[in-house]
Amino acid sequence: MNTFICYDRCSTCKKAQKWLDANGVEYEIRPIKEENPTAQELAEWIPASGKEARKFFNTSGQLYRQMGLSQKVKEMSDQEIIDLLSTDGMLVKRPLMITDKGVWVGFKEAEWEEKLL
């Protein structure tokens, strides 16, 4: 089963969910704020996404800015990034789509269409 990890007040998440519904993609919703990704999950998802660990940060989020992470992230190891991301779902870029075909971070309609349809 596909897992759609989102934040209900995020406009990009709403757009992605609308796209999923319009295209008949089955999924389970997992609210990122209430069910933060664990370090173990992130350690599996990051390689499955094909992206660098730092790409999993929600760089436009308030918490990211408050913590001054834009400079710190450049010096952090993947494990340090995973450990930090697992502390608060609001640090994690969203939406996340977890499937048996891979993991997608953020909503790029063309990418999702290619992978899910």
Phi and psi in radians as a Rosetta constraint file:
Dihedral C 1 N 2 CA 2 C 2 CIRCULARHARMONIC -1.316 0.35
Dihedral N 2 CA 2 C 2 N 3 CIRCULARHARMONIC 2.461 0.35
Dihedral C 2 N 3 CA 3 C 3 CIRCULARHARMONIC -2.037 0.35
Dihedral N 3 CA 3 C 3 N 4 CIRCULARHARMONIC 2.168 0.35
Dihedral C 3 N 4 CA 4 C 4 CIRCULARHARMONIC -1.838 0.35
Dihedral N 4 CA 4 C 4 N 5 CIRCULARHARMONIC 1.902 0.35
Dihedral C 4 N 5 CA 5 C 5 CIRCULARHARMONIC -1.749 0.35
Dihedral N 5 CA 5 C 5 N 6 CIRCULARHARMONIC 2.116 0.35
Dihedral C 5 N 6 CA 6 C 6 CIRCULARHARMONIC -2.587 0.35
Dihedral N 6 CA 6 C 6 N 7 CIRCULARHARMONIC 3.018 0.35
Dihedral C 6 N 7 CA 7 C 7 CIRCULARHARMONIC -2.103 0.35
Dihedral N 7 CA 7 C 7 N 8 CIRCULARHARMONIC 2.172 0.35
Dihedral C 7 N 8 CA 8 C 8 CIRCULARHARMONIC -1.129 0.35
Dihedral N 8 CA 8 C 8 N 9 CIRCULARHARMONIC -0.269 0.35
Dihedral C 8 N 9 CA 9 C 9 CIRCULARHARMONIC -1.768 0.35
Dihedral N 9 CA 9 C 9 N 10 CIRCULARHARMONIC 0.129 0.35
Dihedral C 9 N 10 CA 10 C 10 CIRCULARHARMONIC -1.591 0.35
Dihedral N 10 CA 10 C 10 N 11 CIRCULARHARMONIC 2.154 0.35
Dihedral C 10 N 11 CA 11 C 11 CIRCULARHARMONIC -1.154 0.35
Dihedral N 11 CA 11 C 11 N 12 CIRCULARHARMONIC -0.609 0.35
Dihedral C 11 N 12 CA 12 C 12 CIRCULARHARMONIC -1.174 0.35
Dihedral N 12 CA 12 C 12 N 13 CIRCULARHARMONIC -0.672 0.35
Dihedral C 12 N 13 CA 13 C 13 CIRCULARHARMONIC -1.116 0.35
Dihedral N 13 CA 13 C 13 N 14 CIRCULARHARMONIC -0.725 0.35
Dihedral C 13 N 14 CA 14 C 14 CIRCULARHARMONIC -1.089 0.35
Dihedral N 14 CA 14 C 14 N 15 CIRCULARHARMONIC -0.735 0.35
Dihedral C 14 N 15 CA 15 C 15 CIRCULARHARMONIC -1.106 0.35
Dihedral N 15 CA 15 C 15 N 16 CIRCULARHARMONIC -0.764 0.35
Dihedral C 15 N 16 CA 16 C 16 CIRCULARHARMONIC -1.127 0.35
Dihedral N 16 CA 16 C 16 N 17 CIRCULARHARMONIC -0.743 0.35
Dihedral C 16 N 17 CA 17 C 17 CIRCULARHARMONIC -1.128 0.35
Dihedral N 17 CA 17 C 17 N 18 CIRCULARHARMONIC -0.705 0.35
Dihedral C 17 N 18 CA 18 C 18 CIRCULARHARMONIC -1.064 0.35
Dihedral N 18 CA 18 C 18 N 19 CIRCULARHARMONIC -0.725 0.35
Dihedral C 18 N 19 CA 19 C 19 CIRCULARHARMONIC -1.115 0.35
Dihedral N 19 CA 19 C 19 N 20 CIRCULARHARMONIC -0.789 0.35
Dihedral C 19 N 20 CA 20 C 20 CIRCULARHARMONIC -1.017 0.35
Dihedral N 20 CA 20 C 20 N 21 CIRCULARHARMONIC -0.816 0.35
Dihedral C 20 N 21 CA 21 C 21 CIRCULARHARMONIC -1.124 0.35
Dihedral N 21 CA 21 C 21 N 22 CIRCULARHARMONIC -0.760 0.35
Dihedral C 21 N 22 CA 22 C 22 CIRCULARHARMONIC -1.117 0.35
Dihedral N 22 CA 22 C 22 N 23 CIRCULARHARMONIC -0.492 0.35
Dihedral C 22 N 23 CA 23 C 23 CIRCULARHARMONIC -1.750 0.35
Dihedral N 23 CA 23 C 23 N 24 CIRCULARHARMONIC 0.126 0.35
Dihedral C 23 N 24 CA 24 C 24 CIRCULARHARMONIC 1.171 0.35
Dihedral N 24 CA 24 C 24 N 25 CIRCULARHARMONIC 0.480 0.35
Dihedral C 24 N 25 CA 25 C 25 CIRCULARHARMONIC -1.441 0.35
Dihedral N 25 CA 25 C 25 N 26 CIRCULARHARMONIC 2.206 0.35
Dihedral C 25 N 26 CA 26 C 26 CIRCULARHARMONIC -1.410 0.35
Dihedral N 26 CA 26 C 26 N 27 CIRCULARHARMONIC 2.480 0.35
Dihedral C 26 N 27 CA 27 C 27 CIRCULARHARMONIC -2.850 0.35
Dihedral N 27 CA 27 C 27 N 28 CIRCULARHARMONIC 2.795 0.35
Dihedral C 27 N 28 CA 28 C 28 CIRCULARHARMONIC -1.919 0.35
Dihedral N 28 CA 28 C 28 N 29 CIRCULARHARMONIC 2.432 0.35
Dihedral C 28 N 29 CA 29 C 29 CIRCULARHARMONIC -1.570 0.35
Dihedral N 29 CA 29 C 29 N 30 CIRCULARHARMONIC 2.401 0.35
Dihedral C 29 N 30 CA 30 C 30 CIRCULARHARMONIC -2.266 0.35
Dihedral N 30 CA 30 C 30 N 31 CIRCULARHARMONIC 1.979 0.35
Dihedral C 30 N 31 CA 31 C 31 CIRCULARHARMONIC -1.263 0.35
Dihedral N 31 CA 31 C 31 N 32 CIRCULARHARMONIC 2.108 0.35
Dihedral C 31 N 32 CA 32 C 32 CIRCULARHARMONIC -1.171 0.35
Dihedral N 32 CA 32 C 32 N 33 CIRCULARHARMONIC -0.526 0.35
Dihedral C 32 N 33 CA 33 C 33 CIRCULARHARMONIC -1.276 0.35
Dihedral N 33 CA 33 C 33 N 34 CIRCULARHARMONIC -0.674 0.35
Dihedral C 33 N 34 CA 34 C 34 CIRCULARHARMONIC -1.484 0.35
Dihedral N 34 CA 34 C 34 N 35 CIRCULARHARMONIC -0.553 0.35
Dihedral C 34 N 35 CA 35 C 35 CIRCULARHARMONIC -2.189 0.35
Dihedral N 35 CA 35 C 35 N 36 CIRCULARHARMONIC 1.272 0.35
Dihedral C 35 N 36 CA 36 C 36 CIRCULARHARMONIC -1.023 0.35
Dihedral N 36 CA 36 C 36 N 37 CIRCULARHARMONIC 2.427 0.35
Dihedral C 36 N 37 CA 37 C 37 CIRCULARHARMONIC -1.001 0.35
Dihedral N 37 CA 37 C 37 N 38 CIRCULARHARMONIC 2.407 0.35
Dihedral C 37 N 38 CA 38 C 38 CIRCULARHARMONIC -1.437 0.35
Dihedral N 38 CA 38 C 38 N 39 CIRCULARHARMONIC 2.879 0.35
Dihedral C 38 N 39 CA 39 C 39 CIRCULARHARMONIC -1.066 0.35
Dihedral N 39 CA 39 C 39 N 40 CIRCULARHARMONIC -0.687 0.35
Dihedral C 39 N 40 CA 40 C 40 CIRCULARHARMONIC -1.111 0.35
Dihedral N 40 CA 40 C 40 N 41 CIRCULARHARMONIC -0.776 0.35
Dihedral C 40 N 41 CA 41 C 41 CIRCULARHARMONIC -1.072 0.35
Dihedral N 41 CA 41 C 41 N 42 CIRCULARHARMONIC -0.826 0.35
Dihedral C 41 N 42 CA 42 C 42 CIRCULARHARMONIC -1.078 0.35
Dihedral N 42 CA 42 C 42 N 43 CIRCULARHARMONIC -0.653 0.35
Dihedral C 42 N 43 CA 43 C 43 CIRCULARHARMONIC -1.124 0.35
Dihedral N 43 CA 43 C 43 N 44 CIRCULARHARMONIC -0.457 0.35
Dihedral C 43 N 44 CA 44 C 44 CIRCULARHARMONIC -1.511 0.35
Dihedral N 44 CA 44 C 44 N 45 CIRCULARHARMONIC -0.726 0.35
Dihedral C 44 N 45 CA 45 C 45 CIRCULARHARMONIC -1.231 0.35
Dihedral N 45 CA 45 C 45 N 46 CIRCULARHARMONIC -0.668 0.35
Dihedral C 45 N 46 CA 46 C 46 CIRCULARHARMONIC -1.047 0.35
Dihedral N 46 CA 46 C 46 N 47 CIRCULARHARMONIC -0.906 0.35
Dihedral C 46 N 47 CA 47 C 47 CIRCULARHARMONIC -1.098 0.35
Dihedral N 47 CA 47 C 47 N 48 CIRCULARHARMONIC -0.617 0.35
Dihedral C 47 N 48 CA 48 C 48 CIRCULARHARMONIC -1.168 0.35
Dihedral N 48 CA 48 C 48 N 49 CIRCULARHARMONIC -0.401 0.35
Dihedral C 48 N 49 CA 49 C 49 CIRCULARHARMONIC -1.421 0.35
Dihedral N 49 CA 49 C 49 N 50 CIRCULARHARMONIC -0.402 0.35
Dihedral C 49 N 50 CA 50 C 50 CIRCULARHARMONIC 1.339 0.35
Dihedral N 50 CA 50 C 50 N 51 CIRCULARHARMONIC 0.169 0.35
Dihedral C 50 N 51 CA 51 C 51 CIRCULARHARMONIC -1.912 0.35
Dihedral N 51 CA 51 C 51 N 52 CIRCULARHARMONIC 2.801 0.35
Dihedral C 51 N 52 CA 52 C 52 CIRCULARHARMONIC -1.200 0.35
Dihedral N 52 CA 52 C 52 N 53 CIRCULARHARMONIC 2.658 0.35
Dihedral C 52 N 53 CA 53 C 53 CIRCULARHARMONIC -1.001 0.35
Dihedral N 53 CA 53 C 53 N 54 CIRCULARHARMONIC -0.667 0.35
Dihedral C 53 N 54 CA 54 C 54 CIRCULARHARMONIC -1.132 0.35
Dihedral N 54 CA 54 C 54 N 55 CIRCULARHARMONIC -0.335 0.35
Dihedral C 54 N 55 CA 55 C 55 CIRCULARHARMONIC -1.274 0.35
Dihedral N 55 CA 55 C 55 N 56 CIRCULARHARMONIC -0.142 0.35
Dihedral C 55 N 56 CA 56 C 56 CIRCULARHARMONIC -1.508 0.35
Dihedral N 56 CA 56 C 56 N 57 CIRCULARHARMONIC -0.050 0.35
Dihedral C 56 N 57 CA 57 C 57 CIRCULARHARMONIC -1.410 0.35
Dihedral N 57 CA 57 C 57 N 58 CIRCULARHARMONIC 2.435 0.35
Dihedral C 57 N 58 CA 58 C 58 CIRCULARHARMONIC -1.447 0.35
Dihedral N 58 CA 58 C 58 N 59 CIRCULARHARMONIC 1.510 0.35
Dihedral C 58 N 59 CA 59 C 59 CIRCULARHARMONIC -1.218 0.35
Dihedral N 59 CA 59 C 59 N 60 CIRCULARHARMONIC -0.242 0.35
Dihedral C 59 N 60 CA 60 C 60 CIRCULARHARMONIC -1.706 0.35
Dihedral N 60 CA 60 C 60 N 61 CIRCULARHARMONIC 0.025 0.35
Dihedral C 60 N 61 CA 61 C 61 CIRCULARHARMONIC -1.373 0.35
Dihedral N 61 CA 61 C 61 N 62 CIRCULARHARMONIC 2.661 0.35
Dihedral C 61 N 62 CA 62 C 62 CIRCULARHARMONIC -1.070 0.35
Dihedral N 62 CA 62 C 62 N 63 CIRCULARHARMONIC -0.758 0.35
Dihedral C 62 N 63 CA 63 C 63 CIRCULARHARMONIC -1.094 0.35
Dihedral N 63 CA 63 C 63 N 64 CIRCULARHARMONIC -0.737 0.35
Dihedral C 63 N 64 CA 64 C 64 CIRCULARHARMONIC -0.997 0.35
Dihedral N 64 CA 64 C 64 N 65 CIRCULARHARMONIC -0.810 0.35
Dihedral C 64 N 65 CA 65 C 65 CIRCULARHARMONIC -1.211 0.35
Dihedral N 65 CA 65 C 65 N 66 CIRCULARHARMONIC -0.745 0.35
Dihedral C 65 N 66 CA 66 C 66 CIRCULARHARMONIC -1.044 0.35
Dihedral N 66 CA 66 C 66 N 67 CIRCULARHARMONIC -0.622 0.35
Dihedral C 66 N 67 CA 67 C 67 CIRCULARHARMONIC -1.466 0.35
Dihedral N 67 CA 67 C 67 N 68 CIRCULARHARMONIC -0.056 0.35
Dihedral C 67 N 68 CA 68 C 68 CIRCULARHARMONIC 1.057 0.35
Dihedral N 68 CA 68 C 68 N 69 CIRCULARHARMONIC 0.732 0.35
Dihedral C 68 N 69 CA 69 C 69 CIRCULARHARMONIC -1.394 0.35
Dihedral N 69 CA 69 C 69 N 70 CIRCULARHARMONIC -0.269 0.35
Dihedral C 69 N 70 CA 70 C 70 CIRCULARHARMONIC -0.998 0.35
Dihedral N 70 CA 70 C 70 N 71 CIRCULARHARMONIC -0.652 0.35
Dihedral C 70 N 71 CA 71 C 71 CIRCULARHARMONIC -1.539 0.35
Dihedral N 71 CA 71 C 71 N 72 CIRCULARHARMONIC -0.628 0.35
Dihedral C 71 N 72 CA 72 C 72 CIRCULARHARMONIC -1.147 0.35
Dihedral N 72 CA 72 C 72 N 73 CIRCULARHARMONIC -0.652 0.35
Dihedral C 72 N 73 CA 73 C 73 CIRCULARHARMONIC -1.032 0.35
Dihedral N 73 CA 73 C 73 N 74 CIRCULARHARMONIC -0.613 0.35
Dihedral C 73 N 74 CA 74 C 74 CIRCULARHARMONIC -1.073 0.35
Dihedral N 74 CA 74 C 74 N 75 CIRCULARHARMONIC -0.464 0.35
Dihedral C 74 N 75 CA 75 C 75 CIRCULARHARMONIC -1.734 0.35
Dihedral N 75 CA 75 C 75 N 76 CIRCULARHARMONIC -0.079 0.35
Dihedral C 75 N 76 CA 76 C 76 CIRCULARHARMONIC -1.524 0.35
Dihedral N 76 CA 76 C 76 N 77 CIRCULARHARMONIC 2.560 0.35
Dihedral C 76 N 77 CA 77 C 77 CIRCULARHARMONIC -1.352 0.35
Dihedral N 77 CA 77 C 77 N 78 CIRCULARHARMONIC 2.879 0.35
Dihedral C 77 N 78 CA 78 C 78 CIRCULARHARMONIC -1.018 0.35
Dihedral N 78 CA 78 C 78 N 79 CIRCULARHARMONIC -0.722 0.35
Dihedral C 78 N 79 CA 79 C 79 CIRCULARHARMONIC -1.145 0.35
Dihedral N 79 CA 79 C 79 N 80 CIRCULARHARMONIC -0.673 0.35
Dihedral C 79 N 80 CA 80 C 80 CIRCULARHARMONIC -1.118 0.35
Dihedral N 80 CA 80 C 80 N 81 CIRCULARHARMONIC -0.689 0.35
Dihedral C 80 N 81 CA 81 C 81 CIRCULARHARMONIC -1.117 0.35
Dihedral N 81 CA 81 C 81 N 82 CIRCULARHARMONIC -0.824 0.35
Dihedral C 81 N 82 CA 82 C 82 CIRCULARHARMONIC -1.038 0.35
Dihedral N 82 CA 82 C 82 N 83 CIRCULARHARMONIC -0.803 0.35
Dihedral C 82 N 83 CA 83 C 83 CIRCULARHARMONIC -1.066 0.35
Dihedral N 83 CA 83 C 83 N 84 CIRCULARHARMONIC -0.720 0.35
Dihedral C 83 N 84 CA 84 C 84 CIRCULARHARMONIC -1.219 0.35
Dihedral N 84 CA 84 C 84 N 85 CIRCULARHARMONIC -0.808 0.35
Dihedral C 84 N 85 CA 85 C 85 CIRCULARHARMONIC -1.026 0.35
Dihedral N 85 CA 85 C 85 N 86 CIRCULARHARMONIC -0.594 0.35
Dihedral C 85 N 86 CA 86 C 86 CIRCULARHARMONIC -1.297 0.35
Dihedral N 86 CA 86 C 86 N 87 CIRCULARHARMONIC -0.098 0.35
Dihedral C 86 N 87 CA 87 C 87 CIRCULARHARMONIC -1.468 0.35
Dihedral N 87 CA 87 C 87 N 88 CIRCULARHARMONIC -0.426 0.35
Dihedral C 87 N 88 CA 88 C 88 CIRCULARHARMONIC -2.765 0.35
Dihedral N 88 CA 88 C 88 N 89 CIRCULARHARMONIC 2.141 0.35
Dihedral C 88 N 89 CA 89 C 89 CIRCULARHARMONIC -1.056 0.35
Dihedral N 89 CA 89 C 89 N 90 CIRCULARHARMONIC -0.412 0.35
Dihedral C 89 N 90 CA 90 C 90 CIRCULARHARMONIC -1.280 0.35
Dihedral N 90 CA 90 C 90 N 91 CIRCULARHARMONIC -0.199 0.35
Dihedral C 90 N 91 CA 91 C 91 CIRCULARHARMONIC -1.443 0.35
Dihedral N 91 CA 91 C 91 N 92 CIRCULARHARMONIC -0.304 0.35
Dihedral C 91 N 92 CA 92 C 92 CIRCULARHARMONIC -1.578 0.35
Dihedral N 92 CA 92 C 92 N 93 CIRCULARHARMONIC 2.306 0.35
Dihedral C 92 N 93 CA 93 C 93 CIRCULARHARMONIC -1.081 0.35
Dihedral N 93 CA 93 C 93 N 94 CIRCULARHARMONIC 2.501 0.35
Dihedral C 93 N 94 CA 94 C 94 CIRCULARHARMONIC -2.470 0.35
Dihedral N 94 CA 94 C 94 N 95 CIRCULARHARMONIC 2.847 0.35
Dihedral C 94 N 95 CA 95 C 95 CIRCULARHARMONIC -1.284 0.35
Dihedral N 95 CA 95 C 95 N 96 CIRCULARHARMONIC 2.858 0.35
Dihedral C 95 N 96 CA 96 C 96 CIRCULARHARMONIC -2.014 0.35
Dihedral N 96 CA 96 C 96 N 97 CIRCULARHARMONIC 2.385 0.35
Dihedral C 96 N 97 CA 97 C 97 CIRCULARHARMONIC -2.082 0.35
Dihedral N 97 CA 97 C 97 N 98 CIRCULARHARMONIC 2.043 0.35
Dihedral C 97 N 98 CA 98 C 98 CIRCULARHARMONIC -1.876 0.35
Dihedral N 98 CA 98 C 98 N 99 CIRCULARHARMONIC 2.077 0.35
Dihedral C 98 N 99 CA 99 C 99 CIRCULARHARMONIC -2.353 0.35
Dihedral N 99 CA 99 C 99 N 100 CIRCULARHARMONIC 3.030 0.35
Dihedral C 99 N 100 CA 100 C 100 CIRCULARHARMONIC -1.314 0.35
Dihedral N 100 CA 100 C 100 N 101 CIRCULARHARMONIC -0.164 0.35
Dihedral C 100 N 101 CA 101 C 101 CIRCULARHARMONIC -1.649 0.35
Dihedral N 101 CA 101 C 101 N 102 CIRCULARHARMONIC -0.216 0.35
Dihedral C 101 N 102 CA 102 C 102 CIRCULARHARMONIC 2.633 0.35
Dihedral N 102 CA 102 C 102 N 103 CIRCULARHARMONIC -2.996 0.35
Dihedral C 102 N 103 CA 103 C 103 CIRCULARHARMONIC -2.231 0.35
Dihedral N 103 CA 103 C 103 N 104 CIRCULARHARMONIC 2.299 0.35
Dihedral C 103 N 104 CA 104 C 104 CIRCULARHARMONIC -2.088 0.35
Dihedral N 104 CA 104 C 104 N 105 CIRCULARHARMONIC 2.338 0.35
Dihedral C 104 N 105 CA 105 C 105 CIRCULARHARMONIC -1.933 0.35
Dihedral N 105 CA 105 C 105 N 106 CIRCULARHARMONIC 2.193 0.35
Dihedral C 105 N 106 CA 106 C 106 CIRCULARHARMONIC 1.372 0.35
Dihedral N 106 CA 106 C 106 N 107 CIRCULARHARMONIC 2.891 0.35
Dihedral C 106 N 107 CA 107 C 107 CIRCULARHARMONIC -1.883 0.35
Dihedral N 107 CA 107 C 107 N 108 CIRCULARHARMONIC 1.947 0.35
Dihedral C 107 N 108 CA 108 C 108 CIRCULARHARMONIC -2.124 0.35
Dihedral N 108 CA 108 C 108 N 109 CIRCULARHARMONIC 1.851 0.35
Dihedral C 108 N 109 CA 109 C 109 CIRCULARHARMONIC -0.924 0.35
Dihedral N 109 CA 109 C 109 N 110 CIRCULARHARMONIC -0.787 0.35
Dihedral C 109 N 110 CA 110 C 110 CIRCULARHARMONIC -1.079 0.35
Dihedral N 110 CA 110 C 110 N 111 CIRCULARHARMONIC -0.728 0.35
Dihedral C 110 N 111 CA 111 C 111 CIRCULARHARMONIC -1.138 0.35
Dihedral N 111 CA 111 C 111 N 112 CIRCULARHARMONIC -0.806 0.35
Dihedral C 111 N 112 CA 112 C 112 CIRCULARHARMONIC -1.117 0.35
Dihedral N 112 CA 112 C 112 N 113 CIRCULARHARMONIC -0.691 0.35
Dihedral C 112 N 113 CA 113 C 113 CIRCULARHARMONIC -1.089 0.35
Dihedral N 113 CA 113 C 113 N 114 CIRCULARHARMONIC -0.778 0.35
Dihedral C 113 N 114 CA 114 C 114 CIRCULARHARMONIC -1.091 0.35
Dihedral N 114 CA 114 C 114 N 115 CIRCULARHARMONIC -0.712 0.35
Dihedral C 114 N 115 CA 115 C 115 CIRCULARHARMONIC -1.517 0.35
Dihedral N 115 CA 115 C 115 N 116 CIRCULARHARMONIC -0.540 0.35
Dihedral C 115 N 116 CA 116 C 116 CIRCULARHARMONIC -1.811 0.35
Dihedral N 116 CA 116 C 116 N 117 CIRCULARHARMONIC -0.357 0.35
